[in-house]
Amino acid sequence: MYAIIQSTGRQLKVTPGGFATIDGSAGEPGAKLTIESVLLVEKDAAKCSRAPRMSPNARVWPFVEGETRGPKIRVFKKKRRKGMRRTNGHRAFYTRVRITDILL
C-alpha cells in the first residue's frame, strides 16, 4: 500500500512506516499532522483509487521526527572583464516525518 501526496508543490510517494522529507518546517518534533492533499492511494496492484484532482476522503497521518537541512549550495556570479565576483551560499530546511497510517 502506498499513497502519492502533494506537499509544497512537490509530489511524494509515501508508505506506512516509511520516512519522507517535507520542505520547510511542518511542526514541532513529536507532533502529529494530517495531510489531506492525497492524489492517489493504491492498496494492491488491482485496486487503485484516484480522483481527478484530489481524493476527497483519503488522509495521511505523519509523525514529525525532527528537522534536517539540505546540502549547501554555492552560488557564484561573475561578469567577465568587469571585476565583479560574488559568492553566496544556501541551505534549505526540511522536516523529516514518519508516516504512521494511510486512511481511505
C-alpha positions as CSV (number, residue, x, y, z in Angstrom):
1,M,0.0,0.0,0.0
2,Y,1.2,3.5,-0.9
3,A,-0.1,7.0,-1.5
4,I,1.1,9.9,-3.5
5,I,0.7,13.2,-1.7
6,Q,1.3,16.8,-2.7
7,S,3.4,18.9,-0.3
8,T,4.6,22.4,-1.0
9,G,4.5,22.0,-4.8
10,R,6.2,18.6,-4.8
11,Q,4.6,15.1,-5.1
12,L,5.9,12.5,-2.7
13,K,5.3,8.7,-2.7
14,V,4.8,7.6,0.9
15,T,4.2,4.2,2.5
16,P,3.0,3.3,6.1
17,G,6.1,3.1,8.3
18,G,8.3,4.9,5.8
19,F,10.0,8.3,6.1
20,A,9.6,11.4,4.0
21,T,11.2,14.9,3.9
22,I,8.8,17.8,3.6
23,D,10.1,21.3,2.6
24,G,10.1,23.9,5.4
25,S,9.1,23.4,9.0
26,A,5.9,21.5,9.3
27,G,5.7,21.4,13.1
28,E,7.4,20.7,16.4
29,P,9.2,17.3,16.8
30,G,6.7,14.8,18.2
31,A,3.7,16.4,16.7
32,K,1.1,14.5,14.7
33,L,0.0,16.1,11.4
34,T,-2.8,15.4,8.9
35,I,-2.2,15.7,5.1
36,E,-5.4,15.9,3.1
37,S,-3.9,16.6,-0.3
38,V,-3.7,13.0,-1.4
39,L,-3.5,12.5,-5.1
40,L,-3.6,8.6,-5.3
41,V,-3.9,5.7,-3.0
42,E,-3.1,2.1,-4.0
43,K,-4.0,-0.8,-1.8
44,D,-2.7,-3.5,-4.2
45,A,-1.9,-3.8,-7.8
46,A,-5.6,-4.4,-8.8
47,K,-7.2,-1.6,-6.8
48,C,-6.2,2.0,-7.3
49,S,-8.4,4.9,-6.2
50,R,-7.7,8.2,-7.9
51,A,-9.8,11.3,-8.2
52,P,-9.4,13.9,-11.0
53,R,-7.9,16.4,-8.6
54,M,-7.7,15.1,-5.0
55,S,-9.0,12.0,-3.3
56,P,-11.7,13.6,-1.0
57,N,-11.8,11.0,1.8
58,A,-8.1,10.0,1.9
59,R,-5.9,11.1,4.7
60,V,-2.2,10.6,5.5
61,W,-1.1,10.7,9.2
62,P,2.6,11.6,9.6
63,F,4.5,11.9,12.8
64,V,7.2,14.7,12.9
65,E,10.6,13.1,13.7
66,G,12.7,16.3,13.5
67,E,14.2,18.9,11.3
68,T,17.1,18.5,8.9
69,R,19.0,20.7,6.5
70,G,19.8,20.0,2.9
71,P,23.2,20.2,1.3
72,K,25.0,23.5,1.0
73,I,24.6,25.1,-2.4
74,R,27.2,27.6,-3.6
75,V,26.1,30.3,-5.9
76,F,28.9,32.1,-7.8
77,K,28.3,35.0,-10.1
78,K,30.9,36.6,-12.3
79,K,30.8,39.2,-15.1
80,R,33.8,39.0,-17.3
81,R,36.0,41.9,-17.8
82,K,34.2,43.9,-15.1
83,G,35.9,42.7,-12.0
84,M,32.6,41.6,-10.4
85,R,32.6,38.4,-8.4
86,R,30.0,37.4,-5.8
87,T,29.6,34.2,-3.8
88,N,26.5,33.3,-1.9
89,G,25.5,30.1,-0.1
90,H,22.2,28.5,0.8
91,R,21.0,25.5,2.9
92,A,17.3,24.6,2.8
93,F,15.3,23.5,5.9
94,Y,13.4,20.2,5.7
95,T,11.1,18.4,8.1
96,R,11.6,14.6,8.5
97,V,8.3,12.8,9.1
98,R,7.4,9.1,9.6
99,I,4.2,8.0,8.0
100,T,2.1,6.2,10.6
101,D,-1.1,5.5,8.7
102,I,-2.9,6.0,5.4
103,L,-6.7,6.1,5.5
104,L,-9.3,6.0,2.7
